[in-house]
Structures are given as structure tokens and as C-alpha cells.
């Protein structure tokens, strides 16, 4: 089943889609979104809140990376060697790209941990959908390039969600202990966790503007 799923998702035959997927996989393309997210966090939190969030995010990313690199990836490498991994290397992958080092698996874990954590933190339905969409498309991009198997990526995504939920619970616990100023809000101008809705919309605009710019960028690169 895993091999059939991979065969149905992999690409390499369309120059346009290859270009879009290649641009999507470039980390610096998403720098504007990350900078806007940083702006939203700084603007909507006092100094203590901001550093509390930043510390938890760093810990979450370290945990997600470590569990992926030292637990999931060695396990999957063992299973592929034991039961056969020849399919991954017979496919017509885009630009003959091969990672072979678990980079997509790491991306899946980190992307879903980031998407779920900030969804829980900001609590805005459209933003939650958009961040999850970003994470899912990124995982599909890796499958399109035939880097990892689908069930490997699913495991990485579930691990990322687990890390995000645990980290958010720890953040809320620390927040309640130190009596930070953030509280639940009931207003059209704020999300349920107190973030200004116009700031959330700014983040959404940058995110979807990046989505829209990807085909244009890929046109010049291809």
C-alpha cells in the first residue's frame, strides 16, 4: 500500500508543477511569512509573554528534530533495509532529486508542530486552516519529489502534532503559574486568546501572497 501511494503521488513529468514544487521547497521563500508571524507575536505580547512563547517554540523544535532524527528515521531506515526500499530509487523524481537523509521527514514533523502550536496559540479558524494547508502541501511536495514514503510522512506529521500539543499545554501551565497578563478575550477585534484580528489577517495576506507568487517565481527559474 505504501509503495502504491508513493507511485500515485510522485511527479517529474510536468515542468510547470516541477517548478512550483521546487520553489515551494525553498526555505527562504517563506521568510516573509515567518517575519510577519514574529511581528504578530511581538505586537500582541508583552516581553515576558514573548520570551515565554519563544522559549517553548525553541524547545518544541529541538524535541521534534531530535525525535525525528534519532528515533523515527533510524526506525524507518531499518524497516526499509529489512523489507526493501527499491521503489524509492526507481521513480522518475523531479530533477533526479534524492534526499536520503530524512529531510522531508524532519520537515513534516517541524511543519506540523509549528502549524498546530500557533493554531492553538492564536485561535483563529482561517489561520488554523491556512497553516495546516501549508504543512500538508509541503509534505506533498516532498512526496512528489519521491524523497520519503507516505506512511513515513504521516508518522512525522503525527509526531509534530504531539509535540505541539504537549508544548502548548506546558506553555499554558507556565502562564498560569506566573500569572502573565494574557487572558481570553470576547470581541470581534480579538481572537479568543487575545490576538488582534487585523494582525492575523496581515499574516494571512502574506501567506497567500507567497502561495500566489510561487508559480510566478517558478516561471523565471524554469
C-alpha positions as CSV (number, residue, x, y, z in Angstrom):
1,X,0.0,0.0,0.0
2,X,2.8,2.4,0.9
3,X,4.5,1.8,-2.5
4,X,1.3,2.2,-4.4
5,X,0.6,5.5,-2.7
6,X,4.1,6.8,-3.5
7,X,3.7,5.8,-7.1
8,X,0.4,7.7,-7.3
9,X,1.9,10.9,-5.8
10,X,5.3,11.2,-7.3
11,X,6.0,13.5,-10.3
12,X,8.7,14.6,-12.6
13,X,6.7,14.8,-15.9
14,X,5.4,18.3,-15.8
15,X,7.9,21.2,-15.9
16,X,5.3,23.7,-14.5
17,X,4.4,21.6,-11.5
18,X,8.1,20.6,-11.0
19,X,8.9,24.3,-10.9
20,X,6.2,25.2,-8.4
21,X,7.1,22.3,-6.1
22,X,10.8,23.2,-6.3
23,X,10.1,26.8,-5.3
24,X,7.7,25.7,-2.5
25,X,10.5,23.6,-1.1
26,X,12.9,26.6,-0.9
27,X,13.1,27.7,2.8
28,X,13.8,31.4,2.0
29,X,10.5,31.7,0.1
30,X,8.7,31.5,3.4
31,X,10.9,34.1,5.2
32,X,8.2,36.9,4.8
33,X,5.6,34.7,6.4
34,X,8.0,33.9,9.3
35,X,8.9,37.6,9.8
36,X,5.2,38.5,9.8
37,X,4.5,35.8,12.4
38,X,7.3,37.3,14.5
39,X,5.7,40.7,14.1
40,X,2.3,39.4,15.3
41,X,3.9,37.8,18.3
42,X,5.9,40.9,19.3
43,X,3.0,43.2,18.8
44,X,0.4,41.2,20.7
45,X,2.5,40.1,23.7
46,X,4.4,41.8,26.5
47,X,8.1,41.0,26.9
48,X,7.5,38.1,29.4
49,X,4.9,36.5,27.2
50,X,7.0,36.8,24.1
51,X,10.1,35.2,25.6
52,X,7.9,32.5,27.2
53,X,6.5,31.7,23.8
54,X,9.9,31.8,22.1
55,X,11.4,29.5,24.7
56,X,8.7,26.9,24.3
57,X,8.9,27.1,20.5
58,X,12.6,26.5,20.5
59,X,12.2,23.6,22.9
60,X,9.4,22.2,20.7
61,X,11.5,22.4,17.6
62,X,14.5,20.8,19.3
63,X,12.3,17.9,20.6
64,X,10.7,17.5,17.2
65,X,14.0,17.4,15.4
66,X,15.6,15.0,17.9
67,X,12.8,12.6,17.9
68,X,12.7,12.5,14.1
69,X,16.4,12.2,13.6
70,X,17.2,9.8,16.3
71,X,14.0,7.7,16.6
72,X,11.8,7.8,13.5
73,X,14.4,8.0,10.8
74,X,16.6,5.1,12.1
75,X,13.4,3.0,12.6
76,X,12.3,3.7,9.0
77,X,15.8,3.1,7.6
78,X,15.9,-0.3,9.4
79,X,12.4,-1.3,8.1
80,X,13.3,-0.2,4.5
81,X,16.6,-2.2,4.5
82,X,14.8,-5.2,6.0
83,X,11.8,-5.2,3.8
84,X,13.0,-3.5,0.7
85,X,13.3,0.2,-0.4
86,X,13.9,-0.2,-4.0
87,X,10.8,1.6,-5.1
88,X,12.0,5.0,-3.9
89,X,15.0,4.8,-6.3
90,X,13.3,3.6,-9.4
91,X,10.9,6.5,-9.7
92,X,11.2,9.4,-12.2
93,X,11.8,12.0,-9.5
94,X,12.0,15.7,-10.2
95,X,15.5,16.8,-11.3
96,X,16.7,13.4,-10.1
97,X,16.4,14.7,-6.6
98,X,17.1,12.4,-3.8
99,X,17.4,13.4,-0.1
100,X,18.2,10.1,1.5
101,X,18.7,11.8,4.9
102,X,15.2,12.2,6.3
103,X,15.0,15.9,5.3
104,X,11.3,15.6,4.4
105,X,10.5,13.6,7.5
106,X,12.1,16.3,9.5
107,X,10.1,18.9,7.6
108,X,6.8,17.1,8.2
109,X,7.4,16.9,11.9
110,X,8.6,20.5,12.3
111,X,5.9,22.0,9.9
112,X,3.0,20.3,11.7
113,X,4.4,21.2,15.1
114,X,4.7,24.9,14.1
115,X,1.2,24.9,12.4
116,X,-0.6,23.2,15.3
117,X,1.2,25.2,18.1
118,X,0.4,28.6,16.6
119,X,-3.1,27.5,15.7
120,X,-3.7,26.7,19.4
121,X,-1.9,29.8,20.5
122,X,-3.7,32.4,18.3
123,X,-7.0,30.5,17.9
124,X,-8.3,31.8,14.6
125,X,-10.1,29.3,12.3
126,X,-9.0,30.7,9.0
127,X,-5.4,30.9,10.2
128,X,-5.6,27.3,11.5
129,X,-6.8,26.0,8.2
130,X,-4.1,28.0,6.3
131,X,-1.2,26.8,8.5
132,X,-2.4,23.2,8.2
133,X,-2.7,23.7,4.4
134,X,0.8,25.0,4.3
135,X,2.1,22.0,6.2
136,X,0.2,19.5,4.1
137,X,1.3,21.0,0.7
138,X,4.9,20.9,1.9
139,X,4.6,17.2,2.8
140,X,3.0,16.5,-0.6
141,X,5.9,18.4,-2.3
142,X,8.3,16.0,-0.8
143,X,6.3,13.0,-1.8
144,X,6.1,14.5,-5.3
145,X,9.9,14.5,-5.4
146,X,10.0,10.9,-4.2
147,X,12.0,11.6,-1.1
148,X,10.2,9.5,1.5
149,X,7.3,7.1,1.7
150,X,3.8,8.4,2.6
151,X,3.4,6.5,5.8
152,X,6.8,7.8,7.0
153,X,5.5,11.3,6.5
154,X,2.2,10.5,8.2
155,X,4.2,9.3,11.3
156,X,6.3,12.5,11.2
157,X,3.1,14.7,11.0
158,X,1.6,12.9,14.0
159,X,4.8,13.3,15.9
160,X,4.7,17.0,15.1
161,X,1.1,17.3,16.3
162,X,2.0,15.5,19.5
163,X,5.0,17.8,20.2
164,X,2.8,20.9,19.5
165,X,0.0,19.8,21.9
166,X,2.4,18.9,24.7
167,X,4.3,22.2,24.2
168,X,1.2,24.3,24.2
169,X,0.0,22.6,27.4
170,X,3.3,23.3,29.1
171,X,3.1,26.9,27.9
172,X,-0.4,27.3,29.4
173,X,0.8,25.8,32.6
174,X,3.8,28.1,32.9
175,X,1.5,31.1,32.0
176,X,-1.0,30.2,34.8
177,X,1.8,29.8,37.3
178,X,3.5,33.1,36.6
179,X,0.2,35.0,36.1
180,X,1.0,36.6,32.8
181,X,-1.3,39.3,31.5
182,X,-2.7,37.3,28.6
183,X,-6.3,36.2,29.0
184,X,-9.3,35.1,27.0
185,X,-11.0,37.9,25.0
186,X,-14.5,38.2,23.7
187,X,-14.5,40.8,21.0
188,X,-14.7,41.0,17.2
189,X,-11.4,42.8,17.2
190,X,-9.5,40.0,19.1
191,X,-9.2,36.2,18.8
192,X,-10.2,34.1,21.7
193,X,-6.7,34.2,23.0
194,X,-6.3,38.0,22.7
195,X,-4.5,38.4,19.4
196,X,-5.7,41.3,17.2
197,X,-7.7,40.0,14.2
198,X,-6.2,42.7,11.8
199,X,-2.7,41.3,12.6
200,X,-3.9,37.8,11.9
201,X,-5.2,39.0,8.5
202,X,-1.9,40.6,7.8
203,X,-0.3,37.2,8.3
204,X,-2.8,35.5,6.1
205,X,-2.3,38.0,3.3
206,X,1.5,37.4,3.4
207,X,0.9,33.6,3.4
208,X,-1.5,33.6,0.5
209,X,0.6,36.2,-1.4
210,X,3.5,33.7,-1.2
211,X,1.3,30.9,-2.4
212,X,0.3,33.1,-5.4
213,X,3.9,34.2,-6.1
214,X,5.2,30.6,-6.3
215,X,4.1,29.9,-9.9
216,X,5.5,33.3,-11.0
217,X,8.8,32.6,-9.4
218,X,8.9,29.1,-10.8
219,X,8.3,30.5,-14.3
220,X,11.5,32.5,-14.2
221,X,13.5,29.7,-12.6
222,X,12.4,27.1,-15.1
